Structures are given as structure tokens and as C-alpha cells.
Amino acid sequence: MARPRFTGSFTQQLPIPEEGIAAVVAVMRSGRLHRYNTGVGEESEAMALEREYASWQGARFCLAVASGGQAMQIALRAAGVKAGDAVLTNAFTLAPVPGAIAAVGAKPVLVEITENLVIDLADLAAKAQRTGARYLLLSHMRGHLCDMEALTALAAELRLTVIEDCAHTMGATWNGRRSGSFGHAGCFSTQTYKHLNSGEGGLLTSDDAEFMARATILSGSYMLYERHGAGPGADTYSDIRFDTPNMSARMDNLRAALLRPQLRAIEADIDAWNARHDLVAEKLAASPAIRVPDRPAAEHYVGSSIQFLLRGISTEDARKMMVYLADVGVEVKWFGANLPVGFTSDHRSWRYIGQQKLPRTDKILAGLFDMRLPLSFSLDDCALIADHILDAVANVLPEDSA
């Protein structure tokens, strides 16, 4: 008996909580949309979000900005990256990461990955030594954390300043320590497909007062830096305010109002994502042809998407897989395609960074498939999707490929 076609949407998020809708309406009625447009003694929604997110993240400081990409650009500038500097980053990431490096005039140096989709520490050491790079923009791509204790020790040995891209790891931990707290700063996204949804938006956290003062001025605070919910004291800005340009990348009160109720529910949402991820992962792991990346015991991940590898799959068979799954309503992304599609691209299409040889990464990406798991899916939906993927593998791959 044929399985029913899946009819759900892989881009359908949960609705904004009613509390968030009411808060946004209140902001609109007030007319005070700009984060610094407050009455005497008032705390803006953006201020409140910064205070609450810093508390939840366990960071001294938090800055709300216009996007995750802006959080990365501001973090790099505030950390001291200059035009022409080499900045290391994972070869497997999304375009805004090398884009942030390029935007500050620096040179991305791509580091190989492992089959668990995390940065290869041996290649990181080799390229840091070869290039003299002093900065690492570490992308926790698709929610996979490398051994963060080993990474931190290696970074100290190599004298690397680490900025963490936590767009896919908001709420994830390594041995109980939150993603974003291992490096000099953590950069988070609140774009629609992330763990908090304001359409666009970003958050930047750090424990370094001077770094955050530079970041705050860069974000466009003018001389209103004291109107931040989790910022450094006014004395920190005494010289920084005159030496740092204004990049106008602020978050507005509408988006902050959307995010605050979602933050209060995020722990329950993480449990729900992981229930969906683990169900699909367990079913896929039953196929000898499929490899699901390992999840170390130290890692508490957020399974808002899932990745699986079909090692050695041919280009023709990968395309057949994509066609088969599309016909049954399952939307997966394939990182081995020659041309970028939608949000999915790889280093071969980032011509602005210059061609770089990454044979191990290319071999992994050739058989890498990626799929969103929105909370709008039920567990039954996830089981059906996993069964369709298993059917696709059985139909497309030769029996001896397993």
C-alpha cells in the first residue's frame, strides 16, 4: 500500500503568541517604534528584550540589532578586525557568514569540516599557522557543536579571538555551558526560520564591557547608549563614543515585542524540536545507506533541522532523490548541487572570497541532505516524512550501495 503524500509546509512556523501580538499592537498605538523613542522613565521593548536575553543566556551584556548578519559584522569590527585581515571560518556554513567577513573588508579563510559537520580542528590549526589569522568566526552550522572545550583550548594556544555564530544553536549547550559563551562574543539570529521569530533580527552577547560599548556605538546608538537593558556603564564609553562609527543596525520595538513572549517559551520549544528530530534520526539510522551525524553526550542540541549523509552517492542519483522526495511532498536541500538554490549554497558559489581548495568538505557536501523540522509538524508528520526518505533511498540507490 502506497504511503500518503505529505502535504505540510516546510516553511510554516507557529503563529506568534497572543501576548506578543498584543504587545506589538500596544507599541503601534503608542507610535514609539524606534528603540530610543521612550517617555521619561520608560523601558522600551528593545531594552527589556536585551535585559531578559542576557539573563537567559547568562551573559553580562546583550545588544539587539537588525539581523544575525549585522550581529556578526558588528562583532568582527568591535573585536578589532580590520580590512585585509584573515578570518577563519567553517567551509560548511551559510552565505551570511563569509558575507559578514567580506563586509568588514577582511579575507575569509575556509576550514575543512568532519563527517559530523563540525570544524576540523587539525585543519584549523594548520590554516591559522599558515595564514597568521588571529580571528575565528565559528559557525555552529545547522546546530552542530564541535568539542567546544578542545576548540577553546586550541584557540588559546593559537591566540585566536573566537566569535560564535549561534544562529542555529540558540539554547544549545556543551557540558551544560550555553552556545555563545565560549568565545569573545555570541551572535544570534531571530530570522523567521530560527528559534525565535521576528522576521528579521539579531542579538549579540558578550562579557567584555569595552567590546560591547564599541558594538553598541556601531549599532547606531548615537549618544543614547544608556538606554540599553544590558549594556556597560556610561564610563566605558568615554573615548569609544568618539572613536567608533555609527552603522545604523538597530532592532526596533516592534520586533522586540514579538520576541519577548517567545523567549519565555523557548525551553519548551527546544524539547518539542528535539522530539521531532530524534524521531526522524532514529528512523533514518535504521538504513545502512544513511549516516546521521553523531551527537556527543556533551552536546545538548536544538533539533530544528536534521541532516543526513549518503556517502558516495552519484550526482545523478542525488538528483533522482530530490525528484522522488519532491513528488511525495518532502522538501530537502542537497548541498552537492552545482548551483545555489534558495538559502542553500556552498563555497564554490561565493566567488567574492576567491577559490579555495577544500577536498574533504566537497566530498562530504556531495552526499549531504538537509531538512527543516518546524514545530508546525506533528510527530506523526515526522514519522511519515522519515518513511518517505527511507523509501526514496531504497528506490534510488542500488542495493549494493548500502
Secondary structure as the mmCIF struct_conf table of DSSP 4:
data_model
#
loop_
_struct_conf.conf_type_id
_struct_conf.id
_struct_conf.beg_label_comp_id
_struct_conf.beg_label_asym_id
_struct_conf.beg_label_seq_id
_struct_conf.end_label_comp_id
_struct_conf.end_label_asym_id
_struct_conf.end_label_seq_id
HELX_LH_PP_P HELX_LH_PP_P1 ALA A 2 PHE A 6
TURN_TY1_P TURN_TY1_P1 PHE A 10 THR A 11
HELX_LH_PP_P HELX_LH_PP_P2 GLN A 13 PRO A 17
HELX_RH_AL_P HELX_RH_AL_P1 GLU A 18 SER A 30
TURN_TY1_P TURN_TY1_P2 GLY A 31 GLY A 31
BEND BEND1 HIS A 34 HIS A 34
TURN_TY1_P TURN_TY1_P3 ARG A 35 TYR A 36
TURN_TY1_P TURN_TY1_P4 VAL A 40 GLY A 41
HELX_RH_AL_P HELX_RH_AL_P2 GLU A 45 GLN A 57
TURN_TY1_P TURN_TY1_P5 GLY A 58 GLY A 58
BEND BEND2 ARG A 60 ARG A 60
STRN STRN1 PHE A 61 VAL A 65
BEND BEND3 ALA A 66 ALA A 66
HELX_RH_AL_P HELX_RH_AL_P3 GLY A 68 ALA A 79
TURN_TY1_P TURN_TY1_P6 GLY A 80 GLY A 80
TURN_TY1_P TURN_TY1_P7 ALA A 83 GLY A 84
STRN STRN2 ALA A 86 ASN A 90
BEND BEND4 ALA A 91 THR A 93
TURN_TY1_P TURN_TY1_P8 ALA A 95 ALA A 95
HELX_RH_AL_P HELX_RH_AL_P4 PRO A 96 ALA A 103
TURN_TY1_P TURN_TY1_P9 VAL A 104 GLY A 105
STRN STRN3 LYS A 107 VAL A 111
STRN STRN4 ILE A 113 ILE A 113
TURN_TY1_P TURN_TY1_P10 GLU A 115 ASN A 116
BEND BEND5 LEU A 117 VAL A 118
STRN STRN5 ILE A 119 ILE A 119
HELX_RH_AL_P HELX_RH_AL_P5 LEU A 121 THR A 131
STRN STRN6 TYR A 135 SER A 139
HELX_RH_3T_P HELX_RH_3T_P1 MET A 141 GLY A 143
HELX_RH_AL_P HELX_RH_AL_P6 MET A 148 LEU A 158
TURN_TY1_P TURN_TY1_P11 ARG A 159 ARG A 159
STRN STRN7 THR A 161 ASP A 165
TURN_TY1_P TURN_TY1_P12 ALA A 167 HIS A 168
TURN_TY1_P TURN_TY1_P13 MET A 170 GLY A 171
STRN STRN8 THR A 173 TRP A 174
TURN_TY1_P TURN_TY1_P14 ASN A 175 GLY A 176
STRN STRN9 ARG A 177 ARG A 178
TURN_TY1_P TURN_TY1_P15 SER A 179 GLY A 180
BEND BEND6 SER A 181 HIS A 184
STRN STRN10 ALA A 185 SER A 189
BEND BEND7 GLN A 191 GLN A 191
TURN_TY1_P TURN_TY1_P16 THR A 192 TYR A 193
BEND BEND8 LYS A 194 LEU A 196
BEND BEND9 SER A 198 GLU A 200
STRN STRN11 GLY A 202 SER A 206
BEND BEND10 ASP A 207 ASP A 207
HELX_RH_AL_P HELX_RH_AL_P7 ALA A 209 SER A 219
TURN_TY1_P TURN_TY1_P17 GLY A 220 GLY A 220
TURN_TY1_P TURN_TY1_P18 TYR A 222 MET A 223
TURN_TY1_P TURN_TY1_P19 TYR A 225 GLU A 226
BEND BEND11 ARG A 227 ARG A 227
TURN_TY1_P TURN_TY1_P20 GLY A 229 ALA A 230
HELX_RH_3T_P HELX_RH_3T_P2 ALA A 234 TYR A 237
TURN_TY1_P TURN_TY1_P21 SER A 238 ASP A 239
HELX_RH_AL_P HELX_RH_AL_P8 ILE A 240 ASP A 243
BEND BEND12 THR A 244 THR A 244
STRN STRN12 ARG A 250 ARG A 250
HELX_LH_PP_P HELX_LH_PP_P3 MET A 251 ASP A 252
HELX_RH_AL_P HELX_RH_AL_P9 ASN A 253 ARG A 264
TURN_TY1_P TURN_TY1_P22 ALA A 265 ALA A 265
HELX_RH_AL_P HELX_RH_AL_P10 ILE A 266 LEU A 284
TURN_TY1_P TURN_TY1_P23 ALA A 285 ALA A 286
BEND BEND13 SER A 287 SER A 287
TURN_TY1_P TURN_TY1_P24 PRO A 288 ALA A 289
STRN STRN13 ARG A 291 ARG A 291
HELX_LH_PP_P HELX_LH_PP_P4 VAL A 292 ASP A 294
TURN_TY1_P TURN_TY1_P25 ALA A 297 ALA A 298
STRN STRN14 GLU A 299 HIS A 300
BEND BEND14 SER A 304 SER A 304
STRN STRN15 SER A 305 LEU A 309
TURN_TY1_P TURN_TY1_P26 ARG A 311 GLY A 312
HELX_RH_AL_P HELX_RH_AL_P11 THR A 315 ASP A 327
TURN_TY1_P TURN_TY1_P27 VAL A 328 GLY A 329
STRN STRN16 LYS A 333 TRP A 334
TURN_TY1_P TURN_TY1_P28 PHE A 335 GLY A 336
BEND BEND15 ASN A 338 LEU A 339
STRN STRN17 VAL A 341 VAL A 341
TURN_TY1_P TURN_TY1_P29 GLY A 342 PHE A 343
STRN STRN18 THR A 344 THR A 344
HELX_RH_3T_P HELX_RH_3T_P3 HIS A 347 SER A 349
HELX_RH_3T_P HELX_RH_3T_P4 ARG A 351 ILE A 353
HELX_RH_AL_P HELX_RH_AL_P12 PRO A 359 LEU A 365
TURN_TY1_P TURN_TY1_P30 ALA A 366 GLY A 367
STRN STRN19 LEU A 368 ARG A 372
TURN_TY1_P TURN_TY1_P31 LEU A 375 SER A 376
BEND BEND16 PHE A 377 PHE A 377
HELX_RH_AL_P HELX_RH_AL_P13 LEU A 379 VAL A 396
BEND BEND17 LEU A 397 LEU A 397
HELX_RH_3T_P HELX_RH_3T_P5 GLU A 399 SER A 401
#
